[in-house]
Amino acid sequence: MQLPAPLLNFEQYLYWDDYTNHPNTIGCRIRLSGRVDEPALKVSSEKALTMHPLLRTRLAVKGSRLRWSEVSDSPIIVRLEERFLTQPYVKKIDLSKEIGGQLHWASDGRNATLNFLMHHATADGLGGLQVVSDWMTAYANETSLNHNSDSTPKLAKVRRVDSDLLDSRGNHGFLSWKFLKKIPKQMIGLLGVWEFLRNRPVSLKPVSESEIVSEATVDDKVQPKSLRETYPGLETIEVGSIDELQTLANKESVTANDLVLHNIFVGVANWRRELEYGSDDDLLRIMVPMNLRTIRDRYLPAANKASLVSLDRKQAKCVAGKELLDSIRFQMNVIQNNDLGFTFLHMLGLYRWLPGGLQRIARKDRVGSTVLVTNLGEPFKRTVLPKDQCGKVIVGDMRLEGVDLIAPLRPNTHAAFAIYRYADKLMISLTYNNRVISKQEANRLGELVKIEIQQHLNTT
């Protein structure tokens, strides 16, 4: 990667949309059983983070001008107190003063929790999980070397990355003939932009206009320690067999992602009705990150190569059934067939040249979405490390018991669902704003979404 280098429009947007009370930090949290080898942990963490240049790069900030400018060879690795074995940990990362990728970990001698924290401008969820996978390989190799000093151990193959691909990470083929032929179809995206700007979704839990304004005026310069140590909340939900869900999706002629979006819409609506929050006239919006990687990016280091699309539905329409599911499948087909995942990037490019620039749309005084839903697939499907009989990855002398994606919650978006597959199970990480949503409420929300998925499987 050639430095200094300007930030992409999406990276700039994510930088400006970063606040003390709502840090735009993505967390990949892994839970391991077994005794951690601390020297091996340090060496393997340095190796894994060093493979990804954006995670060790600082920004040069001059007014509204932002540039990737300096690479550090010293990754940030911090040991936390034992209470963070079970408590989520997230912090604001100031890219003008510190590098974008960090490891914060805790251990009690029998178990360990590792929090790989990355500013969202440097990595999306898939990029973050690449880092985790690279660390697992490096740690397994390091412990193997430590335990076999008198022989030549068999080491796991290290995944190839090509840092030069970062120079073209913002090249989405906009000037190719194939893309130019799609410009008429891209005009459909203008209607989506109009609806996105016109519609006013509600927050998951109703808040008054004065509360939204108050939240927007909170001083972001000093991060309270109490906030750093308790925010956000996290619930991990095991839904069931991924094979059953895929079988059902095939039978319904939809994707598994469509089914999950359907059940989250229904679960969120039922949760609001049960707690008597809002009304059926409210507009619910799910924001969905779209992965823009292609086969050419298979060796791309961690980066945020994604965009955003939104699905809006009246709460009254969010009832289990074929009508809602078909409407989601139709909308997702239109988005995919017309490459409307790029529309948001085009909109950012336009805003960049308007007064106020990209800072203009990084606003805290409005509700951007009701919830966010991201599908991460099966992140460790291609790992070269061995697995036990339950499908859990063996990492040196430890076993990977579980993984959570802590999605960065934006102002007035109170919850995010990260969907992924691990050990042949469909899992959901529910990140929630515990300053607004209580643990009991979050638990019930996760429960209702799980119930919808399981009922869908059972009735069909």
N, C-alpha and C positions, 0 to 999 in steps of 0.2 A: 504493500500500500504506500503510495507516494504522499508524503507530508511536506508542508501543510496542505490541507484539502478542505474545501467547503463542505458544509453539512448538506445532505439532501433535504428537500422541503419537509418530508415526513419526520426526519431526525430533528430539524429545527422546531417543528410543531411540538414534538414530544419534549424538547428541552424547555420551551416556554411554558408548557402545560405541566409544570413541576412545582409543588408547593410543600411547605413544611408540614402542614396538616394532611396533605394528600400527596406524599412522595411518589413520583413516577418511577418507582423502582420495582422491577420484577424479581420475585424470589423463587428459586428452585430449591425446595427443602427436601432432603432425603433422610430417612430414618434407618439406622443400621443396628443390628445386634452383633455383639462381640466386642472384644477389647481393641481399641484403636491403637495403631502403631504411630505415635506422634511424629517421630522423625520422618517416617514414610509419608505421613499425611502432609507435612510441610513441603517435602520435595515434590510429591505428585501434584499438589495444588499449584505450585509454581510452574510445573511443566504444563499442566492443563490450561491455566490462565494465559500463559505465554503463547500458546498456540493461536490465540485469538486477539489480533492487534487492537481492535476497537475497545476491548475490555481493559487495556492498559494505556489508553490515550487520553490526554487532557484536552480541554478546549481553550482557545484564545478568544476572549469575548471583548469586543470593542463596540459599545452601544448595542445595536441590533445585529452587528456582523459577527458571525460565529464560524470558527474554523477548527478542525482537528489539527493540533499543532505539535504535541509532544508525546513521545512514547516512553513509558517508564519500564524499567527492567525489574522493578521491585513490587510484586503483587502484594495486596493488602490481605493479610491472614490474621484473624483475631479470635482468641479463645474467649467464650462467654461463660457466664455462671451456669451451674447445673440446671437451674430452673428453666433455661431455654432448651432443655431436652424436649419439653412438651409445649412450650410457649412459642408461638411464631415470632420471628424477629425480622423487622424491616427498618431501614433507615433511609433518610434522604441523602442522595449522593450529589454533591456539588461538583459538577464536571469541570468547573473553572479552577478547582483547588485539588481535586483527587481523581484518580482513575475510575473508570466506569464499572469495572468488575472486581468483586471482593468476596472473600470467604469468611464467614463468621460461624464458629462451630462450638459445640458443647459435648461433654462426655462425663459419665459417672464411673467409667472403668468397665462397665458391662454393656452399655449401649452408647451410641453417638448420634447426634443430629448435626447435619451440615447444611448451612444456609448459603447458597450461592446467590449473591445479590448483584444485580446488574441494572444500571440505568437503562430505561426502556429505549432511549435513543441508540444504545449500543447493541441491543439484542431483543428479539421477540421470544415467545415461549419456546419455539422449536430451537432457536439458537442457544437459549439457556440450557435446554436439556442436552444439546450437543456437548456443552461444556461439562455437564455432569457425567455423561458417558465417557468423555475423554479422561476425566479425573478417575473414574472407576478403573479404566484400563491402566492408567499410570500408577495408581495405588497398588493394584494387583501385581504389576511387574516389580514395583519397588519392594514390596514385602517378600516377593519370591526371591529377589536378589539378596535381601537381608537374611533370609532363612536358609539360603543355599550357598554360603560363602565358599565351601570346599568343592563345589561342582558347578556345572554350567546349567542353570535352570532354563526351562522352556518358557519363553515370554509371550504374552498375548500381542497380536499384531496391533500396532498403533494406527488409528485412523488417519488417513491423509487429509491435509488441508492445504489450500493454495491461497496465500494472502494476497496475491496479485488480483484475484477475483473481486476483492473489495473495491478496486478502482472502477469496476463496471457494475456495482451493486444497484445503482440507480438507473441502469440501462435496461428498460423494459421493452426494447424493440419498437419504440415510438416512431422511428423513422423507417422501419422496414416496410416493404411492399405489403406484406401480410397484414400489418397493423393498419396501414393507410386504407386498405380496402374495407376495414371495419369502422371507419369514421362515421358513416351514416348510422350504423347500429349504435355507436357510442352516443349519438344524440338522444337515445332513450334515457341515458344517464342523467340528462338535464332535467327530465321530469322527476327523477329520483332526488336530485339535488333540491329542486323546488319543494317537494314534499318534505324533505328532511328539514329545510329551513322554516317551512310554514308550520308544520306540525309541532305541537307542544306536549311532549310526553310527560307523564307524572313520575315522581320519585317512587321508589318501592314502598317506603313508609311516608305518608303525607307529612310535609313540612310547610310552614307558612312562608309567604313571600319575604316577610321580615327576617325569618330564620335563614333563608337562602342568602339574602343581602348581608346578614351578620356573618355568616360563614365566609362570604367572599371578602370581607374586610379584615379578617383575622391577620395579625402581623405574621409574616412568613420568615422573618429574619432570624428568629431565635427558636430553635426546636426544643420544646420542653422534654425533660428526661422522662417524665411520666408518660408522655405520648409515645416516645420511641420504644418504651418497654412494654406497652400494652396494646398497641395498634398494629395490625388489624386483628379481627377475630377469624378463626379458621375452623371449618368442619370438614372431615373426610368421610365420604359416603361410599360404601361398597354396594353397587346396584345389583349385579348378577353376572351371568354368563354373557360374554360378548357374542358367542356363536348363536345364542338364542335371539339376540337383538338383530344380528345380521340376517338370520333366517326370516324374521318377521319383516325386516325392511325389504328383502327380495320379494316376499309375498305381496307386499303392499305397493311394489314398484316405486319405492322411494329409497333414499339413502338412510343409513343409520343416523347420520347427523340431522336429517329432517325429522326423524322420530324423536330425537332428544330435544330439538328446538320446540316441537309440538308439546312435549310433556313438560318442558320448563314453562312455556306460556301458560299451560293449564295449571301447573303447580303454583306459579306466582299468582295467578288470578284467584285460585281457591284460597291461598294463604291470605290475600287481602280481604276476601269476602269473609273468611272465618274470623279474622281480627277486626272486621268492620272498618277497614282502611279504604277511604275513597269510595268510588261508586263504579257501576258497570259502564258509565259513560266515559270513564278515564281512558286515555290512550297509553298503552304499554309499548315500550320500545326495547327490543333486544339489539344490542350492538354486537356484531360478529366480525372478528379479525379474519382476513383472508390471506392465506399463504401465497406469495407470488413467486416462489422458487420454481425453477424449471430443472430439467435434467442437467443443464449446464452448470447449475449451482451445487452439484452434489459434493464438491470439495470446498464450498464457500465456508469461511470461518463464521463465528457468531456475528450476526448483524440483524437489524430489523428490516427484513425484506417482506413487508406485509402491507395491507391496506385495511380499510374498514367499510363494511356495509351495514345497513340497519333494516330491521323488520319491525313495522308498526302494526299493531292490532288493537281495536277497541276491546276493553276488558270483557264486554258482553259476548264477544265472538270467541273468547278463549275458553271453550268447552271441549272436552274430549270428543273426537269424532272425525269423520272423513273430510268434512268441509274445511276445517282448520288445517289438517295435514295436507290436503290437496293444494290449498292456497300457498302453503310454505314451499311445497315442491315446485309449484309453478313459478313463484318468485325467485327461488334459487336457480331454477333452470334459465330464466331470463338473465339473471346476473352472470351466470357462468357462460352461457352461449354468446353473450354480447360483451364479454370482458369488462363488465361494469365494476369489477373490483378496482379498476384503474381510475374510476370517476372521482373518488375522493382525492387521489393524488393530483389529478388535473385541477380540482378545486383549490388545493393548497398552492399549486403553482400560480393560479390567478390571484389569490389573496396575497401572495408574497409581494406583488407589485402594487397593491392598493395601499392607501394611507393606513398606517398602523401595522402593516405586514402580518406575519403569521401570529404575532402576539395578540392580534385583534380577535382571533377565533379561539384562543386559549383562555376561555372565560370561566369564571367561578360563580357567576350570578344567574345561571340558568341550569335546567336539568338537561343533560346531554342524552342520557338513556336511563331506562328503568333498571336494567341489569345488563351485564356483558356475558357472552357465552363464547368460549374458545375451545375448539376441538384439537387436541394434540396427537391424536392417533395412538400408536403403540411405540413410545419413544425408545425402548430398549430392545426392540424386535431383532435388530441386527448386531447386537453386542456379541463380541467374540468371547466373552467370559462365560464360564459354566453356570448352569442353573440347577436348582434342586428339584425334587419330584413335584413340588407345587408350582414350579415355574419362576421362583424367586432367584435373582441374580446373586452369585457368590462373588464377593469382592475381597480377594485376599483371604484373611482369616475371619472376615465378617460376612453378613448376609444382608442384602437390601430388603428390608421389611416393607417399606412403603415410600412413596414419593408424593409431594404436593407441589402444585404451582400456585404461588401467592400472587394473584394478578393485582396490578396497581389500580386501586379504586380512584376514579376521578370525582371531583366535587359533585355532590348530589346524586351520584350513582352509588347506591348503598350495598350492592352485592355483585359478585362475579362468579360464574361457574366455569371451571376448567375440567373438560372431559378427556379422559385418557384410559388406556388399557394397560394393565400390569398383572402379571401372573394369571393370565386367562380370565381376568375379571374386568368389568366396566367400573371405573372409579370416577368420582366427582370430588373435586376440591372446591368447597364453597368459601370464598373469601368475603367477609362482610365488615361493614363499618360499625364496630362495636361501641362507637359513641352515639349511634342512632338506633341500631338493632341490638336487642338483648341476646344473650346466648340461647335462652329458651326460644325466642322467636326465630333465630337462625336455625336452631335444631329442628323446629317444626317446619320451616321452609324446606330444608333438605329432605325431611321425612315425606312431605307431600309430593315433592318431585320424584322421589324414589317410589312412592306408592303409585303414581301415575305411570311410570315406566313398567313396573311390575304388573299392574292391572292390565296395561296394554298387551303385555306378553301373555298373561293368563287368559284374557277374554278372546284373544285371537287364536 
